[in-house]
Structures are given as structure tokens and as C-alpha cells.
């Protein structure tokens, strides 16, 4: 379609290059806009095609067919609904008219042809973009059911799945399995290569997205080396990552040189970790923040550049059994506006370790009541307590925490 472009049209009436009509002014010598058949035919066919493509026959007696046609388009869903082709994890849909560009807020409804087995992309005509949950995390296996109909909203970067199946209320404890020879396309339901997951992160995400309730979800991790993982936003779930309690070194969560942590628990999440070794990264090993809670059973901590165990911004860490420390760091325990409770447990340092501070509190609280330290004495300051933080030892005395130089309190810090 085009605007009127006869010789007497008013140039740029609606903006540059957008001519329009005028009634003219005989006294002022201004001609009214001349009309031509080409423009009338364009208008006629645009309107008639819209009505006919909606399945209506032209009716000379009706003045409401445009409205009826628009209603049919909306009700039919043809603009926004299609059955997916492609693969289980790479959906492709063809809308009418074809989509050439995605805009924020664009909404499509898709009937899935397969059950997904992992993270998903959607190509609605302008290229594949990732599909994510409202929380921002990728989809996990079984989020999309075969023949299920789902609504996706484009946010400028990704398609957000507006509605998925709600988490399943737990009727009892659940166990998921992870193995180095498993697959994240599996269901995690048995300790076999054919059913176990491959990564701890996938098992955690699966638990958070598929279950709700106060029963425990135990993720049993077979011997091997695994990538770091995050637990976020699962306040109604108790998740336990359980490795090899008899041989802590056999299940290793190894952070790469570019990773900031080995385990990160945040956003009100609840986690117990037991029977694993944490190692590597370019910052910390175990971090908890944003009102999250982690319970430590028995773990081994290797070397890292900053903090072995770090509670920040309302995070809470409790150590209930034993910690073996085999690598150096800036500090073993650090609380910055968080809380660490390491009471009635054993902490054993290997020989030859160095720390700036074995324990460091800055605006947080650390409790080390009735802790035994049967191992070697690390080199470094026993503790620093600053910025109104508190370090409670249950009357253990100034030399209670191992180290080679005396601890210090400053800026309102309290040690007792």
C-alpha cells in the first residue's frame, strides 16, 4: 500500500516523504488533491484481502466486516500460535505472517512435539534464541512435555517460558544420582550411566524446578571430578549434595582458573554438603550469601586465592562434623555481614599451610565453640576481628585458634 502521490497531494503533510490530502482553497489558488484509480484500488484490495483471508465473504450490506475479520485473526491464534518442528531442544515454529525480527514483549504460543532433554532454544522466524525460566535459569529436562502448549515472551535477549508445569509436591525424601559417565539428558533416577545425571548443577536445577516440600532431596555424587555449582532460590527445599564420606578426596568439585567459587549458595536457598573436596578457582571455595543457609558435614578444602569458607550479606554457614584443610588461602573462615557457626566439630590443618588470617570477621559473626584442632599449626595470624564483628570461642582464650602470630581486634571488633 502507499500514500496518495498525485501531483496535487500535500508533500510531507505527515512527515518527510509522507504526503496527504487537502480540500484546496479556490480563493488562494490551491487545488484540492486529485484522486486516481491506483490509490483507490490499493485501499480497496488491502481491506478486501484482510476480510477474505479471515475466511469471510464480502458483504455489501455490512459495515462491520473489518471488526469481524480482526476478531477472527485474534481468535484463530495464527499470528502467535504454531506447532513446533525442529528437535526436542531446538524448537522451530513458522508463524503467519513470517517473523523477521523479535521485539521485547513479543509473545508466541507453541505446541511442543517432543519432551525436552535439556536447555532449549526457540526459532520463531528471526533466528534461535535461548528459552529461560522467569528466574533466568535455562530449562532442564522434562520441563516441556510432548504435545504440551507453552507461552514464551521475548525479553530482548531470550524467550521466557511464562508457564511451566508446577513443581511436584514431595510425598517423601527423593534421591537423585550424578556420575561422570551419566548424562544430563537422563532422569537422574538411578546410580547407572543410563539414568544418572552428568553434572551436579543439572541435578540441583532439576530438583529446584521439579519438586517442592520439606522433604530432603539427596543428590548422591559418584567418585570423580565435577564442575562448580550454584544453589539459588529454593527456600522450600532441603537439598543435600552427598559424595564419599569415607574418602573425601574421591569426589572433587574443582573450580577452573576463571571460576570465582566451587560452591555458591544464595537467595534463601538451603543446602547440606557432605563427603566432597573443594579445590581451585580464582577467589573462594564455598560461598553463601543473601539469606541462604548451608550445613557442612565432612569436607576437604584445597588451596584457593582468597577464602576457603565465606559467609556474606546475611548468609549462614554451619559446620557440624569435620573439615580437613589441605591447601593455603588468605583465610580459612571469613564472615562479612554473614554468620558462621562451627561448633562441636573438628578442623584439621595439613602441615606447611599459610594464611593471612586463619579466621577473619568483618561486620559478621563467627562462633567456634568446642572446636578441636588436632592437625598442624598453620603459619599466619590467628584471627582478625573488625568493624563491630564478633568472634565467639566459648572462652577458648587468645591461643585457641591455631596460628603463629597473635590475633587482633580493631574498629569495634569483639573476641571472647
N, C-alpha and C positions, 0 to 999 in steps of 0.2 A: 504494500500500500504506500501511497505517497500523499503529500500535501498538494493543494491546488498550486499550479505553476503556470497559469495563463499570463499573458503579458500585462494584465491589469491587476494581478494579485499584489497584495501589500508585502513587499520584501521585509524579511526579518521581523515580522509582526510578533512572533513568539520566541525570538532569539535569533542569533546568527544562523542563516540558512534555513529558517523556519517561516515561510510565507503564510499569509492568511487572507481572509476576505475583508472587503469593505463595501458599505452600501453606496459609496460615492457621494459626491456633492456637486450637483449640476451648476449651482451658482459659482462655486470655486473652480469649476472645470475639472473636477476629479471624477473619473469614470468608475462606476460600480465594477466589481470583479466579474469578468466574463467566465462563464462556466463552459466545460467541454465534456463530451461523451466519455473520454478516457477516465476522467476523475469520477464521474457518476458510476461507471462500470466497476471501478475499483471498490468503491464503497459498497455497492450492491453485492458484489461477489464475496467480499470479506464477510459481510453479515450473513448472506445466504449459506456460505460454506460452513460457518460456525454452527448454524442451526442444523444443517443437513448432516454434518459429521457427528452431531449429538444423537442422530437417529430419528429426527423429526422431519416431517414433510412440510414444505412451505404452505402456509395457510393465509390467503389474502384477507380473511376476515379477522385474523388475530393480531393484536398489538402487544402480545406478551411472550412471543416465542424466544426472544433473546434470553429472558429470565429463565424460561423453562429449560433452554439448552444449557445455560450456565449451571443450573441445578443438577442436570443430568451428568455433566462433566465431573462435578464435585462428588456426587453420589457414586459414580462408577469407579472412582479412585484411579482412573487410568493415568492421571498426571503424576501420582505419587505411589502407586502400588504395582508390584511386579513379582513374578516367581523367579527365584534366583537360579542361575546356572553357575558355571564355574566348578569349583571344588568345595569340599567341606570347610576349608579355612580361607578360601579366596572367593568371596561371593561376587557375582556379576549380575546386574539387572539392566534391562532395557526399558526405559520409560518412554511414553509418548506425550508430547514431542520429546526428542532426544535431548539429554542434558549435555551441555558443553562447558559449564562452569559451576562450581559449587559456591554457595554463598552462606555465611553464618545464619543459622535458623532454618535452613532448608531441611525438610522432613520427608523421609521416604518410608514406606511400609513394605516389608519383604517377607515372602514365604520361603523359608529355608528348605532346600531339597535334601540336605544331609544334616546329621548331627556333627557339630564341630568337635575337633580333637585338640584344639589349642588356640593360640591367638588368631584373630580373624581380621581380614581386610574386606572392604566393600568398594566395588567399582560400579557407580551408578551412571556412568557415561563419560565422566571427565577424569578418569584415572582412579586407581586404587588408593584408598586412604585407610588407616587403621581404625578398627572398631574398639571402643573402650567402654568400660563401665562408668556410671556417673562419678565414681570415686577417682577416675583417671587410670585405673589399672586395666591391663589387657583382659580380654575374655580368656577363660580357661575351658578345658574340655567339658563337654556336655552342657555348656551354657545355652547353646541353641539346639533345639530338638528338631528332628526330621518332621517336616510339614507344619512346624510352628510359624506363626506370623509375628514379626517383630517390628517395632518402630525405631528408626535411627534418625538422630538430629545432628546436623553438621555444625561444629563449633568453631570452624575456621581452620582447624588442623585435622581433627578426627571426627568420625561418626560416633556419637554417644548412644549407646543402647538404652532407650528410655524405659523399657520394661523388660525384665527377665523373670524367669521362674523364681519365686521367693525361696530363701534358704529353707532347708528341710528341718523341722523341729526334731531335736535328738531325743530318742527314747532310751538311750544308754550310751556308754562310752563307745568311741569309734577309734579304730586303728587304721592308719594309712602307712604304706611302705615305700621306701626310697632305696634304690640300688644304683650303682654306677653303670650297670648294664640294663637298667629299666628304660622306660620311655614316658615322656610327658603326654603322650597320646593314650597311655593306658588309664585304667580306672583306679590304680593305687590300692586295690583291694587284697593283694596277697604278696608274700615275700618271694616273688618269682620274677624273672626277666620279662615274662609275658604280661605281667599285671602291675608290677611296681612302677612308680614314677622314677624319673631320672634326676630331678633336682629338688632340693628342699624348698626352694622358693615356690615352685609349682604346687607342691603339696600344701604349703601354707596358704597360698591363694585359693586353692581348691577348697580347703577347709573353711575359709572365711566366706566364700561365696556360696557354698552349698549347705552349710549347717548353721543352726542357731540353738542355743540352750546352754544349760550349766553343766552338762556332762563334759568329760575330758576327751579331747581328740589327741591321740598319741601318734606322732609321726616317727616310726621306727626306721632308723637310718643304718644301712649295712656298712661294713668296713669299706673305706675308700676315701677319696679326696673330693670335696664338694665346693661349689661357689658360695659366696656370701648370700645372705637373705635378709629381708625386711618383714617385720610383722607390724601391720598398721590397721587401726580402726576396727578391732574385734572385741569390744568390751564385754560382750555376752558369751564369749568362748574362752575356755581354758585349753590352750594348745601346749603340748609338750613335744619337744624335739629330743628324742632318746637315741643315743648312739651305743657305744660299747663301754659299759661301766667298769668292766674288769681290765680293759686295755684302752685307756683314754686316747692314746696316740693313734689308734687304728681308724678312728673316724675324725677326719680333719676337715675343718672349714677354713679354707685358705683364701685370703684376700690377695688380689693381684696388686701390682705396684701402683695402679691407678685407683684402687678402691679406698674409700675413706673409713671402712669398717668391715668386720667379718659378720657381725650380727647387729642389727639395728631394730629396736622395738620402740614404737611411737604411737601417738594419737589414741591413748586409752587402751591399747592392746594389752593382753595378758599372755605371758609365755613362761614355761619352765624349760630349761635347757640342762641336759644331763648326759654324761658319757661321751664328750667330744673334746677335741683340741682345736683351739683358735690360733691362727698364725697369719702374719704378713700385713699387707696394706700400707698406705702412706699416712695414716693417722692413728685410729683407735681400733681395738679389737671388739669389745662389747659395749654398745651404747644404748641407753634408754632415756627417753625424754617425753615431754608433752603428756604428763599424767599416766604414762604407761607403767607396767609392772613386770619385772622379770624375777623368777626364782631360779637360783643356780644350785644344781645338785652337786655333781663332781665333774670338774673340767680341768683341762690343762691349757696354760697360756704361754704361747711362744713370744718371740720378740715382735715389737711394733715401735714406730717412731714416737708416739705420744702416750696414750693412756691404755692400760690393759682393760680396766673396767671403769666406765664413765657414766655417771647419773647427772642429767642436765634438765633444767626447766620443768621441775615437778616430777621427773621420773624417779621410780623407786626400784632398788635392787636389793634382793635378799639372798644371802649365801647360807645354805643350810647344811652342807656336808664338807666337802674338801676341794681346795684349789691347789693345783700344782703349777708353780711358776718356773718355766724353763728358759725364758728369754727376758732381756732387759727392755726398759721403756723409760719415759720421763717419770711416770708414776704407776704404781700398781692399782691403787684405788683413788678415784677423783670424783668429787661431788661439787658441781657448780649449780647451786639452786635446785639440787635434787637431794635424794636421801639414799644412803647405803646402810643396810643392816647386815653385818657379817658377824653374827653372834653364834656361840656354841658350835664353831666349825674349826677346821684345820687348814692352815695355809703353809705350804712348804715351798721354800725358795731353793733352786739349784745353786751350786757353787759358781762364783765368778760373775754374778749379775750386778749391774749398776743402775741407779735411779737418781734423778734429781731430788725427788721426794718419794719415799715409799708410799706415803699417804698424803693426799693434798685435798684440802677443803677450802672452797672459796664461795661463801654465800650459801653453802649447803650444810647437811648434817650427815655425820658418819658415826655409826655405833659398832664398836669392836669388843664387845663384852664376852669374856670367857673364850677367847680365840687362842689356839695353840699354834706356835711357830716352830716346828721340830727340825726344820732344814737349816741350810747355811745362812749366814748373815750377809745380806746384800750390801754393796757399797753405796753410800749416799745418805742424805738427811732422812731421819726417821719420819718426820711429818712437817707440814706447814699448814697452819690453820689461820685463815684471814677473812676479812670482810664479814664480821659478825657470824661466822660459821661456828659449828660445834663438832668436836671430836670426843666421843664418849668411850672410855676404855673400862668402865666398871671399877675404877680405882687401880688400874694396872700400873700406874707410875710412869715416870718420864722415859724409862728404857723399855717399856712394854712392847712397843713396835720395833722390830729389828731394823738396824741401820748402823752406820759408822760415825755419823755426826748427830748432834743433838737436834731435836725438833724445835720449831719456833712458832709462836703465836703473834699475830700482828693485826692491826686495824679492827680490833674488837673480837678477834677470834678467841674461842674458849676450848681448852683441853682439860679434861678431868676424868 
